[in-house]
């Protein structure tokens, strides 16, 4: 379990992830800490892109990978 709350990671987001995981997931689900870390990484990359930053091919690939891991549609 998480030791201290992350102000940028809502437990409701993790609960939604677990719901999507129950429907679509394979293997073991992410821990809440791992989920929060990966979600923050994804949001950082998306914010960079939204701010007009040019993403490298590796960063674009990482966004796809993070969306897959998080079962995300953002």
PLY file of the C-alpha trace (Angstrom):
ply
format ascii 1.0
element vertex 74
property float x
property float y
property float z
element edge 73
property int vertex1
property int vertex2
end_header
0.00 0.00 0.00
1.12 3.57 -0.58
3.00 5.26 2.25
2.05 8.87 1.54
-0.66 10.30 -0.68
0.35 11.63 -4.07
-1.47 14.91 -4.69
-1.53 14.23 -8.44
-2.89 10.70 -8.27
-6.49 10.25 -7.24
-7.48 6.90 -5.73
-10.61 7.12 -7.88
-8.38 6.96 -10.98
-6.80 3.78 -9.66
-10.22 2.31 -8.86
-11.34 3.04 -12.45
-8.16 1.38 -13.72
-8.94 -1.72 -11.65
-12.43 -1.80 -13.17
-10.99 -1.60 -16.70
-8.40 -4.20 -15.72
-11.12 -6.60 -14.58
-12.72 -6.29 -18.04
-9.65 -6.11 -20.29
-6.47 -6.76 -18.33
-4.03 -9.63 -18.53
-1.50 -10.84 -15.97
-1.16 -9.00 -12.68
-2.62 -5.49 -12.31
-0.32 -2.57 -11.58
0.13 -1.61 -7.95
-1.32 1.75 -6.97
2.20 3.22 -6.71
3.16 1.93 -10.16
-0.13 3.13 -11.63
0.43 6.63 -10.22
4.02 6.79 -11.46
3.07 5.70 -14.98
0.02 7.96 -15.09
2.17 10.93 -14.10
4.69 10.05 -16.83
1.88 9.85 -19.41
0.36 13.15 -18.33
3.77 14.84 -18.45
4.32 13.66 -22.03
0.82 14.71 -23.07
1.31 18.13 -21.45
4.57 18.60 -23.35
2.78 17.77 -26.60
-0.16 20.05 -25.77
2.24 22.91 -25.03
3.51 22.66 -28.59
6.56 20.57 -27.84
7.79 18.23 -30.51
7.97 14.68 -29.24
10.65 12.30 -30.40
9.66 8.97 -31.96
10.69 7.31 -28.68
8.40 9.62 -26.69
5.49 8.95 -29.06
6.12 5.22 -28.69
6.26 5.61 -24.91
2.84 7.32 -24.92
1.39 4.31 -26.75
3.05 1.93 -24.29
1.81 3.88 -21.27
-1.73 3.99 -22.65
-1.60 0.22 -23.09
-0.24 -0.39 -19.58
-2.77 1.96 -17.99
-5.64 0.67 -20.18
-6.16 4.34 -20.93
-8.14 6.08 -23.66
-6.55 9.52 -23.12
0 1
1 2
2 3
3 4
4 5
5 6
6 7
7 8
8 9
9 10
10 11
11 12
12 13
13 14
14 15
15 16
16 17
17 18
18 19
19 20
20 21
21 22
22 23
23 24
24 25
25 26
26 27
27 28
28 29
29 30
30 31
31 32
32 33
33 34
34 35
35 36
36 37
37 38
38 39
39 40
40 41
41 42
42 43
43 44
44 45
45 46
46 47
47 48
48 49
49 50
50 51
51 52
52 53
53 54
54 55
55 56
56 57
57 58
58 59
59 60
60 61
61 62
62 63
63 64
64 65
65 66
66 67
67 68
68 69
69 70
70 71
71 72
72 73
